């Protein structure tokens, strides 16, 4: 299911969503302060590009307090909005049986886009 799901995902909007995250990450990387946030956009964009067969886990890095502060800044400056949009699309996709696997990917994306610091994307 991973390859067909990813191909359908790309055709039905995943590619454009990933390009949006990559473009936002590029804009954020133009400033010194925005580089950590831009890197998180690149991480989310890579996950949006090919979501089936991947999962999100907490990282074992030692930047716990810094991750919390960066997540708070992220949530206030747009993370809540992007997570809300992914939840809305996920709810809309659960209306049909065919859309349920794609809705699950949007719910995974909502969790990652709400607080991306301190999380990593790994293969199942």
GUKOL-940884 format. One record per atom (N, C-alpha, C): atom name; x, y, z. Coordinates in steps of 0.02 Angstrom, whole numbers, plus 50000, padded with zeros to 5 digits. Each point is the difference from the previous one (the first is absolute). Example, Ala and Ser with C-alpha at 12.3 -4.5 7.8 and 13.67 -1.06 7.14 Angstrom:
BEGIN
(r "N",(50660,49716,50390));
(r "CA",(49955,50059,50000));
(r "C",(50045,50060,50000));
(r "N",(49982,50053,49964));
(r "CA",(50042,50059,50003));
(r "C",(49961,50055,50037));
# end
This chain:
BEGIN
(r "N",(50041,49940,50000));
(r "CA",(49959,50060,50000));
(r "C",(50043,50063,50000));
(r "N",(50063,49994,50020));
(r "CA",(50042,50060,50006));
(r "C",(50011,50035,49933));
(r "N",(50023,49963,49949));
(r "CA",(50015,50031,49936));
(r "C",(49937,50027,49965));
(r "N",(49946,49961,49993));
(r "CA",(49941,50029,49969));
(r "C",(49970,50058,50040));
(r "N",(50001,49995,50066));
(r "CA",(49975,50054,50041));
(r "C",(50040,50064,49992));
(r "N",(50066,49993,49997));
(r "CA",(50043,50059,49991));
(r "C",(49991,50031,49932));
(r "N",(49991,49959,49949));
(r "CA",(49990,50028,49932));
(r "C",(49933,50037,49996));
(r "N",(49947,49970,50027));
(r "CA",(49935,50034,50001));
(r "C",(50005,50064,50041));
(r "N",(50035,49997,50056));
(r "CA",(50009,50059,50043));
(r "C",(50034,50056,49962));
(r "N",(50053,49984,49963));
(r "CA",(50036,50051,49962));
(r "C",(49956,50032,49946));
(r "N",(49962,49958,49965));
(r "CA",(49958,50026,49946));
(r "C",(49943,50044,50027));
(r "N",(49973,49981,50057));
(r "CA",(49941,50035,50027));
(r "C",(50017,50056,50049));
(r "N",(50058,50030,49993));
(r "CA",(50015,50059,50040));
(r "C",(50060,49995,50045));
(r "N",(50027,49942,50010));
(r "CA",(50058,49993,50044));
(r "C",(50061,50037,49974));
(r "N",(50009,49999,49934));
(r "CA",(50058,50034,49970));
(r "C",(49996,50075,50012));
(r "N",(49942,50029,49989));
(r "CA",(49992,50072,50009));
(r "C",(50007,50019,50074));
(r "N",(49974,49959,50045));
(r "CA",(50007,50014,50071));
(r "C",(50074,49997,50021));
(r "N",(50036,49950,49974));
(r "CA",(50071,49995,50016));
(r "C",(50039,50060,49973));
(r "N",(49982,50023,49940));
(r "CA",(50034,50058,49973));
(r "C",(49986,50062,50042));
(r "N",(49940,50004,50028));
(r "CA",(49985,50056,50046));
(r "C",(50044,49999,50062));
(r "N",(50009,49940,50029));
(r "CA",(50043,49995,50058));
(r "C",(50073,50014,49982));
(r "N",(50023,49976,49941));
(r "CA",(50069,50013,49979));
(r "C",(50011,50074,49987));
(r "N",(49951,50033,49969));
(r "CA",(50006,50072,49987));
(r "C",(50001,50040,50065));
(r "N",(49956,49981,50046));
(r "CA",(50000,50033,50065));
(r "C",(50065,49990,50038));
(r "N",(50027,49939,49996));
(r "CA",(50065,49986,50032));
(r "C",(50056,50041,49969));
(r "N",(49997,50007,49934));
(r "CA",(50051,50041,49966));
(r "C",(49996,50072,50022));
(r "N",(49940,50027,50005));
(r "CA",(49992,50069,50023));
(r "C",(50024,50009,50072));
(r "N",(49986,49951,50042));
(r "CA",(50022,50005,50069));
(r "C",(50075,49996,50007));
(r "N",(50032,49963,49956));
(r "CA",(50073,49991,50004));
(r "C",(50038,50062,49976));
(r "N",(49966,50050,49974));
(r "CA",(50034,50061,49980));
(r "C",(50023,50041,50060));
(r "N",(49970,49989,50058));
(r "CA",(50020,50035,50061));
(r "C",(50035,49951,50047));
(r "N",(50044,50025,50040));
(r "CA",(50037,49959,50047));
(r "C",(49952,49970,50052));
(r "N",(49954,50040,50024));
(r "CA",(49953,49977,50052));
(r "C",(49952,49948,49972));
(r "N",(49984,50005,49936));
(r "CA",(49951,49955,49970));
(r "C",(50028,49933,49978));
(r "N",(50066,49990,50002));
(r "CA",(50029,49937,49975));
(r "C",(49972,49938,50036));
(r "N",(49996,49998,50066));
(r "CA",(49972,49940,50032));
(r "C",(49928,49986,49979));
(r "N",(49962,50053,49990));
(r "CA",(49930,49992,49979));
(r "C",(49996,49979,49927));
(r "N",(50046,50025,49959));
(r "CA",(50003,49980,49930));
(r "C",(50018,49926,49993));
(r "N",(50045,49976,50042));
(r "CA",(50019,49929,49999));
(r "C",(49941,49956,50019));
(r "N",(49959,50024,50046));
(r "CA",(49940,49962,50018));
(r "C",(49950,49999,49942));
(r "N",(49996,50055,49963));
(r "CA",(49957,50001,49940));
(r "C",(50025,49949,49949));
(r "N",(50065,49994,49992));
(r "CA",(50028,49951,49953));
(r "C",(49984,49929,50023));
(r "N",(50003,49989,50066));
(r "CA",(49983,49934,50027));
(r "C",(49927,49983,49987));
(r "N",(49956,50048,50012));
(r "CA",(49929,49988,49988));
(r "C",(49987,49992,49925));
(r "N",(50034,50040,49958));
(r "CA",(49992,49995,49928));
(r "C",(50021,49932,49974));
(r "N",(50054,49972,50026));
(r "CA",(50021,49933,49980));
(r "C",(49949,49947,50020));
(r "N",(49970,50010,50058));
(r "CA",(49948,49953,50022));
(r "C",(49937,50007,49958));
(r "N",(49982,50062,49982));
(r "CA",(49941,50012,49959));
(r "C",(50010,49970,49930));
(r "N",(50061,50000,49976));
(r "CA",(50014,49976,49933));
(r "C",(49988,49925,49994));
(r "N",(50015,49962,50052));
(r "CA",(49997,49926,49997));
(r "C",(49979,49973,50068));
(r "N",(49936,50008,50021));
(r "CA",(49980,49985,50069));
(r "C",(49987,49927,50016));
(r "N",(49980,49960,49951));
(r "CA",(49983,49931,50015));
(r "C",(50064,49961,50013));
(r "N",(49999,49959,50052));
(r "CA",(50059,49960,50018));
(r "C",(50046,50036,50048));
(r "N",(49980,50058,50025));
(r "CA",(50040,50037,50048));
(r "C",(49959,50013,50063));
(r "N",(50034,50009,50056));
(r "CA",(49966,50019,50061));
(r "C",(50041,50052,50037));
(r "N",(49969,50033,50047));
(r "CA",(50031,50053,50038));
(r "C",(50015,49975,50070));
(r "N",(50062,50008,50022));
(r "CA",(50019,49979,50068));
(r "C",(50036,50058,50033));
(r "N",(50002,49998,50066));
(r "CA",(50038,50050,50037));
(r "C",(50074,49987,49993));
(r "N",(50039,50052,49991));
(r "CA",(50072,49991,49992));
(r "C",(50033,49994,50068));
(r "N",(50059,49971,50000));
(r "CA",(50037,49990,50062));
(r "C",(50054,50054,50009));
(r "N",(49990,50058,49972));
(r "CA",(50050,50053,50006));
(r "C",(49995,50032,50069));
(r "N",(50053,50036,50017));
(r "CA",(50004,50030,50066));
(r "C",(49977,50072,50002));
(r "N",(49962,50022,49951));
(r "CA",(49977,50070,49998));
(r "C",(49928,50007,50023));
(r "N",(49982,49970,50056));
(r "CA",(49932,49999,50024));
(r "C",(49970,50068,50014));
(r "N",(50033,50041,50040));
(r "CA",(49973,50065,50018));
(r "C",(49997,50046,49939));
(r "N",(50051,49997,49959));
(r "CA",(50001,50040,49939));
(r "C",(49946,49979,49952));
(r "N",(49985,49935,49996));
(r "CA",(49946,49976,49957));
(r "C",(49933,50027,50023));
(r "N",(49990,50002,50065));
(r "CA",(49936,50026,50026));
(r "C",(49992,50074,49982));
(r "N",(50052,50039,50009));
(r "CA",(49997,50071,49984));
(r "C",(49987,50011,49925));
(r "N",(50037,49962,49959));
(r "CA",(49991,50006,49927));
(r "C",(49931,49977,49978));
(r "N",(49973,49947,50033));
(r "CA",(49933,49978,49984));
(r "C",(49948,50052,50018));
(r "N",(50009,50035,50055));
(r "CA",(49953,50053,50019));
(r "C",(50001,50056,49949));
(r "N",(50061,50020,49979));
(r "CA",(50005,50051,49948));
(r "C",(49968,49976,49935));
(r "N",(50012,49937,49983));
(r "CA",(49972,49970,49939));
(r "C",(49924,50001,50002));
(r "N",(49971,49979,50056));
(r "CA",(49927,49997,50007));
(r "C",(49970,50070,49993));
(r "N",(50030,50049,50032));
(r "CA",(49973,50068,49998));
(r "C",(50005,50031,49931));
(r "N",(50053,49984,49962));
(r "CA",(50012,50034,49936));
(r "C",(49973,49962,49940));
(r "N",(49960,49948,50009));
(r "CA",(49971,49967,49942));
(r "C",(49990,49926,50007));
(r "N",(50029,49969,50050));
(r "CA",(49993,49928,50008));
(r "C",(49929,49979,50016));
(r "N",(49966,50039,50039));
(r "CA",(49930,49984,50017));
(r "C",(49957,50003,49938));
(r "N",(50012,50049,49957));
(r "CA",(49962,50007,49938));
(r "C",(50012,49940,49954));
(r "N",(50062,49981,49989));
(r "CA",(50015,49944,49955));
(r "C",(49973,49935,50027));
(r "N",(50005,49990,50066));
(r "CA",(49973,49939,50029));
(r "C",(49924,49998,49993));
(r "N",(49968,50057,50008));
(r "CA",(49927,50005,49993));
(r "C",(49979,49983,49928));
(r "N",(50037,50025,49951));
(r "CA",(49985,49985,49930));
(r "C",(50006,49926,49986));
(r "N",(50053,49967,50027));
(r "CA",(50008,49928,49990));
(r "C",(49943,49962,50033));
(r "N",(49978,50021,50058));
(r "CA",(49943,49967,50033));
(r "C",(49937,50008,49959));
(r "N",(49988,50059,49973));
(r "CA",(49940,50011,49959));
(r "C",(50001,49955,49938));
(r "N",(50058,49998,49965));
(r "CA",(50004,49956,49942));
(r "C",(49993,49927,50020));
(r "N",(50027,49981,50057));
(r "CA",(49992,49931,50024));
(r "C",(49927,49983,50013));
(r "N",(49964,50046,50032));
(r "CA",(49929,49989,50013));
(r "C",(49960,49995,49935));
(r "N",(50016,50042,49952));
(r "CA",(49966,49997,49936));
(r "C",(50013,49934,49963));
(r "N",(50061,49975,50007));
(r "CA",(50017,49938,49965));
(r "C",(49969,49938,50034));
(r "N",(49981,50005,50063));
(r "CA",(49970,49942,50033));
(r "C",(49927,49990,49980));
(r "N",(49973,50045,49961));
(r "CA",(49931,49992,49977));
(r "C",(49993,49939,49955));
(r "N",(50051,49987,49959));
(r "CA",(49998,49942,49956));
(r "C",(50047,49946,50026));
(r "N",(49985,49938,49983));
(r "CA",(50043,49944,50022));
(r "C",(50068,50004,49965));
(r "N",(50000,50020,49937));
(r "CA",(50062,50005,49962));
(r "C",(50046,50053,50030));
(r "N",(49973,50052,50029));
(r "CA",(50040,50054,50027));
(r "C",(50029,49988,50069));
(r "N",(49981,49946,50033));
(r "CA",(50023,49989,50069));
(r "C",(50076,49993,50005));
(r "N",(50035,49962,49956));
(r "CA",(50073,49998,50006));
(r "C",(50033,50068,49991));
(r "N",(49972,50041,49958));
(r "CA",(50027,50067,49989));
(r "C",(49984,50046,50059));
(r "N",(49943,49989,50032));
(r "CA",(49982,50037,50060));
(r "C",(50050,49984,50057));
(r "N",(50019,49937,50005));
(r "CA",(50049,49981,50052));
(r "C",(50066,50036,49989));
(r "N",(50020,50010,49937));
(r "CA",(50062,50036,49986));
(r "C",(49993,50074,50020));
(r "N",(49942,50028,49988));
(r "CA",(49989,50070,50020));
(r "C",(50001,50007,50076));
(r "N",(49973,49950,50036));
(r "CA",(50003,50004,50073));
(r "C",(50071,49993,50026));
(r "N",(50041,49959,49967));
(r "CA",(50071,49996,50018));
(r "C",(50034,50067,49986));
(r "N",(49984,50030,49944));
(r "CA",(50028,50065,49982));
(r "C",(49978,50054,50049));
(r "N",(49939,49996,50025));
(r "CA",(49977,50049,50048));
(r "C",(50041,49997,50064));
(r "N",(50016,49940,50022));
(r "CA",(50042,49994,50060));
(r "C",(50070,50027,49989));
(r "N",(50028,49987,49942));
(r "CA",(50067,50024,49986));
(r "C",(50001,50075,49988));
(r "N",(49950,50026,49965));
(r "CA",(50000,50072,49986));
(r "C",(49980,50042,50060));
(r "N",(49971,49969,50051));
(r "CA",(49984,50038,50060));
(r "C",(50062,50013,50042));
(r "N",(50043,49950,50007));
(r "CA",(50060,50007,50041));
(r "C",(50056,49957,49970));
(r "N",(50037,50026,49951));
(r "CA",(50049,49957,49965));
(r "C",(50067,49993,50036));
(r "N",(50016,50044,50045));
(r "CA",(50065,49995,50035));
(r "C",(49999,49942,50048));
(r "N",(50051,49960,50001));
(r "CA",(50005,49943,50044));
(r "C",(49968,49937,49971));
(r "N",(49982,50001,49936));
(r "CA",(49971,49942,49967));
(r "C",(50041,49984,49938));
(r "N",(50000,49936,49981));
(r "CA",(50032,49981,49938));
(r "C",(49954,49955,49960));
(r "N",(50012,49999,49936));
(r "CA",(49961,49957,49954));
(r "C",(50043,49939,49984));
(r "N",(49972,49941,50013));
(r "CA",(50036,49937,49986));
(r "C",(49957,49955,49958));
(r "N",(50031,49951,49967));
(r "CA",(49963,49952,49961));
(r "C",(49970,49947,50046));
(r "N",(49940,49977,49982));
(r "CA",(49967,49947,50039));
(r "C",(50040,49936,49997));
# end
